Amino acid sequence: MLKRSILIATTLAPALALGACSTGTKNRGLESVHQPVVSRTDFVFDVNTSGNNLAPGEAQRLAGWMQSLRLGYGDRVAIDDPNPYGNGIRDDVQSQIGRYGLLLSDEAPITGAPVQPGMVRVVVSRMKAVVPGCPDFSRVSQPEFESNTSSNQGCGINSNLAAMTANPGDLVRGQPGSGVTDPAQSTKAIEVYRKAPASAGASAGTSGGKN
């Protein structure tokens, strides 16, 4: 009986090993299964109005709120204003977000609660791109009997792409092209590099070469 049990275990061992090799993330092509996922978060701030302008002191409150959010490029700012004639309010809010180099969007996203009378809602939409499931070493690289690429393939490059994209929304829909080419804009990065002052290390290396 003992000999028979040993033979059965010996026979099943290769099958169990092959079964273990087939676990983990399957990546059957050259394109990685790990792709950036873009999510959006809406931040809302209600401010009081006085006629067609913000009430006294509300501009300062709004400025402090935007500073706490660290408003910047890629953020989308809109106003949910029931008053169709509140152009003065738009100008007041635009003067605040203009400090961050942003412009007001024409359409505000839908929020959870209605705007109370005598108030307007400022909505800041912020997108974030991440690559879920990375790093992924769930599948052994060898032996590989199903012709899968590494389960971690694409994690590095796609995670870097998600982190370096200034506006994550561009990963969903890119910026429209322009029919006008501006040479000054295209060579701006080169000019900044050439006009940058030499560092201490570079100066020391140059003087050492002359000696």
ZAMITI-961717 format. One record per residue (C-alpha): y, z, x. Coordinates in steps of 0.1 Angstrom, whole numbers, padded with zeros to 4 digits. Each point is the difference from the previous one (the first is absolute). Last residue first. Example, Ala and Ser with C-alpha at 12.3 -4.5 7.8 and 13.67 -1.06 7.14 Angstrom:
2
rec y->-0011 z->0071 x->0137;
rec y->-0034 z->0007 x->-0014;
END
This chain:
211
rec y->0724 z->-0180 x->0446;
rec y->0008 z->-0024 x->-0027;
rec y->-0031 z->0009 x->-0019;
rec y->0008 z->0037 x->0000;
rec y->0034 z->-0007 x->-0016;
rec y->-0017 z->-0019 x->-0028;
rec y->-0026 z->0027 x->-0006;
rec y->0026 z->0027 x->-0001;
rec y->0020 z->-0019 x->-0025;
rec y->-0030 z->-0006 x->-0023;
rec y->-0009 z->0036 x->0001;
rec y->0035 z->0011 x->-0008;
rec y->0002 z->-0023 x->-0030;
rec y->0019 z->-0033 x->-0001;
rec y->0025 z->-0003 x->-0028;
rec y->-0011 z->-0022 x->-0030;
rec y->0018 z->-0033 x->-0001;
rec y->-0031 z->-0021 x->0006;
rec y->-0022 z->0018 x->-0025;
rec y->0028 z->0001 x->-0027;
rec y->0005 z->-0038 x->0006;
rec y->-0037 z->-0007 x->-0004;
rec y->-0001 z->0019 x->-0033;
rec y->0030 z->-0018 x->-0014;
rec y->-0013 z->-0035 x->0009;
rec y->-0013 z->-0008 x->-0036;
rec y->0031 z->0015 x->-0016;
rec y->0024 z->-0020 x->0022;
rec y->-0020 z->-0031 x->-0006;
rec y->0005 z->0003 x->-0038;
rec y->-0023 z->-0024 x->-0018;
rec y->0009 z->-0008 x->-0037;
rec y->-0027 z->-0009 x->-0025;
rec y->-0009 z->0036 x->-0003;
rec y->-0035 z->0014 x->-0006;
rec y->-0009 z->0024 x->-0027;
rec y->-0011 z->0034 x->0012;
rec y->-0037 z->0007 x->-0003;
rec y->-0018 z->0013 x->-0030;
rec y->-0027 z->0027 x->0002;
rec y->0003 z->0006 x->0038;
rec y->0038 z->-0004 x->-0004;
rec y->0000 z->0031 x->-0022;
rec y->-0008 z->0021 x->0031;
rec y->0036 z->-0006 x->0012;
rec y->0003 z->0010 x->0036;
rec y->-0035 z->-0013 x->0008;
rec y->-0011 z->0018 x->0032;
rec y->-0023 z->0026 x->-0016;
rec y->-0019 z->-0024 x->-0022;
rec y->-0004 z->-0025 x->0028;
rec y->-0012 z->0027 x->0023;
rec y->-0026 z->0011 x->-0025;
rec y->-0010 z->-0036 x->-0005;
rec y->-0005 z->-0005 x->0038;
rec y->-0019 z->0032 x->0006;
rec y->-0022 z->0001 x->-0031;
rec y->-0009 z->-0037 x->0002;
rec y->-0036 z->0005 x->0011;
rec y->-0011 z->0036 x->-0004;
rec y->-0032 z->-0009 x->-0019;
rec y->-0008 z->-0022 x->0030;
rec y->-0011 z->-0035 x->-0010;
rec y->-0031 z->-0004 x->-0022;
rec y->-0028 z->-0025 x->0009;
rec y->-0026 z->0018 x->-0021;
rec y->-0024 z->0011 x->0027;
rec y->0025 z->0021 x->0021;
rec y->-0015 z->0023 x->0026;
rec y->0025 z->0008 x->0012;
rec y->0036 z->0004 x->-0014;
rec y->-0008 z->0031 x->-0020;
rec y->0017 z->0002 x->-0034;
rec y->0022 z->0028 x->-0012;
rec y->0025 z->-0003 x->0028;
rec y->0030 z->-0006 x->-0022;
rec y->0035 z->0009 x->0012;
rec y->0012 z->-0006 x->-0026;
rec y->-0011 z->0004 x->-0036;
rec y->0033 z->-0008 x->-0016;
rec y->0024 z->-0023 x->0018;
rec y->0035 z->0012 x->-0008;
rec y->0032 z->-0016 x->-0013;
rec y->0028 z->0020 x->-0017;
rec y->0026 z->-0011 x->-0025;
rec y->0031 z->0019 x->-0011;
rec y->0018 z->-0004 x->-0033;
rec y->0032 z->0019 x->-0003;
rec y->0011 z->0005 x->-0036;
rec y->0035 z->0012 x->-0010;
rec y->0001 z->0012 x->-0036;
rec y->0032 z->0000 x->-0020;
rec y->0014 z->0028 x->-0021;
rec y->0023 z->0006 x->-0030;
rec y->-0029 z->-0003 x->-0024;
rec y->-0034 z->0009 x->0015;
rec y->-0021 z->-0027 x->0017;
rec y->-0034 z->-0003 x->-0015;
rec y->-0030 z->0015 x->0018;
rec y->-0029 z->-0015 x->0020;
rec y->0018 z->-0027 x->0019;
rec y->-0001 z->-0038 x->-0003;
rec y->0013 z->-0018 x->0030;
rec y->0037 z->-0010 x->0003;
rec y->0010 z->-0036 x->0001;
rec y->0031 z->-0015 x->0017;
rec y->-0006 z->0017 x->0033;
rec y->0029 z->0017 x->0018;
rec y->0007 z->-0010 x->0035;
rec y->-0010 z->0018 x->0032;
rec y->0016 z->0004 x->0035;
rec y->-0004 z->0037 x->0001;
rec y->0037 z->0008 x->-0006;
rec y->-0001 z->-0026 x->-0028;
rec y->-0022 z->0024 x->-0019;
rec y->0029 z->0023 x->-0007;
rec y->0026 z->-0027 x->-0008;
rec y->-0026 z->-0018 x->-0022;
rec y->-0003 z->0032 x->-0021;
rec y->0037 z->0001 x->-0007;
rec y->0001 z->-0038 x->-0007;
rec y->-0029 z->0002 x->-0024;
rec y->0017 z->0029 x->-0018;
rec y->0032 z->-0021 x->-0003;
rec y->-0020 z->-0028 x->-0015;
rec y->-0012 z->0022 x->-0028;
rec y->0004 z->-0026 x->-0028;
rec y->-0037 z->-0003 x->-0010;
rec y->-0002 z->0038 x->-0006;
rec y->-0037 z->0010 x->0000;
rec y->0001 z->0003 x->0038;
rec y->-0032 z->-0001 x->0021;
rec y->0014 z->-0007 x->0034;
rec y->-0019 z->-0016 x->0029;
rec y->-0007 z->0006 x->0036;
rec y->-0028 z->-0017 x->0020;
rec y->-0010 z->0015 x->0033;
rec y->-0011 z->-0024 x->0027;
rec y->0028 z->0009 x->0024;
rec y->0011 z->0036 x->-0003;
rec y->0005 z->0031 x->-0021;
rec y->-0009 z->0031 x->0019;
rec y->-0011 z->0017 x->-0033;
rec y->0021 z->0030 x->0008;
rec y->0030 z->-0022 x->0007;
rec y->-0004 z->-0017 x->-0033;
rec y->0001 z->0033 x->-0018;
rec y->0031 z->0011 x->0020;
rec y->0018 z->-0032 x->-0009;
rec y->-0009 z->0004 x->-0037;
rec y->0014 z->0036 x->0000;
rec y->0032 z->-0012 x->0017;
rec y->0004 z->-0028 x->-0025;
rec y->-0006 z->0024 x->-0028;
rec y->0029 z->0022 x->0010;
rec y->0024 z->-0014 x->-0027;
rec y->-0020 z->-0019 x->-0026;
rec y->-0012 z->-0035 x->0009;
rec y->0020 z->-0028 x->-0015;
rec y->0002 z->-0020 x->-0033;
rec y->0010 z->0030 x->-0021;
rec y->-0010 z->0032 x->0019;
rec y->-0036 z->-0002 x->0011;
rec y->-0025 z->0026 x->0009;
rec y->-0028 z->-0008 x->0025;
rec y->-0037 z->-0003 x->-0004;
rec y->-0022 z->-0005 x->0031;
rec y->-0033 z->-0018 x->0001;
rec y->-0024 z->-0007 x->0028;
rec y->-0026 z->-0028 x->-0006;
rec y->-0030 z->-0003 x->0023;
rec y->-0017 z->-0034 x->0007;
rec y->-0033 z->-0007 x->0016;
rec y->-0010 z->-0028 x->0024;
rec y->-0036 z->-0003 x->0012;
rec y->-0006 z->-0015 x->0034;
rec y->-0034 z->-0017 x->0005;
rec y->-0033 z->0014 x->0013;
rec y->-0027 z->-0025 x->-0010;
rec y->0009 z->-0020 x->0031;
rec y->-0001 z->-0037 x->0001;
rec y->-0027 z->-0013 x->0023;
rec y->-0027 z->0003 x->-0026;
rec y->-0029 z->0023 x->-0010;
rec y->0018 z->0033 x->0004;
rec y->-0023 z->0026 x->-0016;
rec y->0011 z->0036 x->0003;
rec y->-0027 z->0025 x->0007;
rec y->-0038 z->-0001 x->-0004;
rec y->-0022 z->-0029 x->0010;
rec y->-0011 z->0016 x->0034;
rec y->-0014 z->0030 x->-0018;
rec y->-0024 z->-0022 x->-0020;
rec y->-0013 z->-0016 x->0032;
rec y->-0007 z->0034 x->0015;
rec y->-0018 z->0011 x->-0031;
rec y->-0021 z->-0031 x->0001;
rec y->-0008 z->0006 x->0037;
rec y->-0011 z->0036 x->-0007;
rec y->-0022 z->-0007 x->-0030;
rec y->-0030 z->-0011 x->0020;
rec y->0001 z->0029 x->0023;
rec y->0003 z->0025 x->-0029;
rec y->-0030 z->-0016 x->-0017;
rec y->-0020 z->0002 x->0033;
rec y->0009 z->0036 x->0005;
rec y->-0010 z->0009 x->-0035;
rec y->-0034 z->-0017 x->0005;
rec y->-0007 z->0020 x->0032;
rec y->0008 z->0032 x->-0018;
rec y->-0024 z->-0008 x->-0028;
END
